[in-house]
C-alpha cells in the first residue's frame, strides 16, 4: 500500500483553504492508503511563538484534525516534535541542499519580503525540513494545496540527490496529490491572493468561526459595482468569490450566479448571503465537534501518544537504514 504524508503548521486555527486544499483529501485518503498526518510545530518556530502560544496552537490543529474526521485508529496522527528522527534526517539532507536553490524558493522570497528583519536559517531550510517530514516515511503521495507544489518539487530533488550521492535507490519520489487531479488554491476574502492565516483580518474564514462571524466576514468580502457588459471577464476579486462558491456551494448555485453575472443582473449582496449560508452548512459538522474534542484532554493525550509511537516506529527504521547508508557504523 502506498504511503501518504502531510502536515499543517501549528500557527493558529485552520481555515477553508487548509480544509479544501488539504484536510478534505486527508479524510478520504485515510481509507485507501497508509497515512501519516502531523502537526508541523517545528516549522512554526521560524516565527518564534511563546511557549504558551506554541502549545495552544498545536492543540488547536490536533483538535481540528479530529473534528474534521481524521480517525486516529485508521491514520497515524502525530506531532512533528515528538519524532526527533525527523530533525536528524533534516540535518543529513541539509548537507546536500544548496544556498542558491533554497534562496530561489518562492515561499522564501515571500517571507523575506514580508519580514525582512527575521530572515533566519530555519526559514531558508524550511523546504528541507519538509522533505525530511515526507521521505522519513518513504511517502509517495502528499495531499497539499497549490502553494506547496514547489516544495514537493524540492523534496523530490533532495530525495533523488541522496539516492545519487550514495548510489542507492532508497527514497521514492513524493508527489503532490489531490483527488480532483488539480491542486486547489482557495482565495481570500480581501480580493487579493490566497486565503491564509497571515494575510490580515477578515481574509480567512476559520473552521471554528461561528455562523455570525462567517456572515460578517463574507458580507465584507471585497467586490465591485457589478459588470456593465454581458459576458465580460470577471475581475480578480469577483473571480475569487466564484472560486470559493465552486468548492463550497452546489453546481446549480454556481451556475445561477454565473448566469446573473453574464447577463449583468448580479447583486453581490445576494451572492454573498448565499455563499455565507453554504459555508455555514459545509463547516457545521466540524464546528459542532471542536469544543467537545478540545475539552477531552485525556483523549487528546491518548491520540498524541499513540500517534508518536506509530510514527517513530516508521521513522526510526528509516533513520537506522539511512545511518547505515551514510556510513555511520558501530565498531
Ligand atoms: P500550511 O500550514 O501553510 O498549510 C497547510 C495545508 O493547507 C494548504 N493551504 C491551502 N490550500 C488551498 N488554498 C489555500 N488558500 C491554502 N492555504 C493553505 C497548504 O497547501 C497545505 O497543504 N509547509 C506546510 C506544512 C508542512 C507539510 C510538510 C505539508 C510541513 N511539512 C510535509 C506536507 C508535507 C505548510 O506550511 O502548510
Boltz pocket constraint, residues with backbone or C-beta under 6 A from the ligand:
constraints:
  - pocket:
      binder: B
      contacts: [[A, 5], [A, 6], [A, 7], [A, 8], [A, 9], [A, 10], [A, 16], [A, 17], [A, 18], [A, 19], [A, 20], [A, 21], [A, 22], [A, 40], [A, 43], [A, 129], [A, 130], [A, 131], [A, 133], [A, 134], [A, 142], [A, 143], [A, 144], [A, 145], [A, 146], [A, 147], [A, 148], [A, 184], [A, 185], [A, 186], [A, 187], [A, 194], [A, 195], [A, 196]]
      max_distance: 6.0
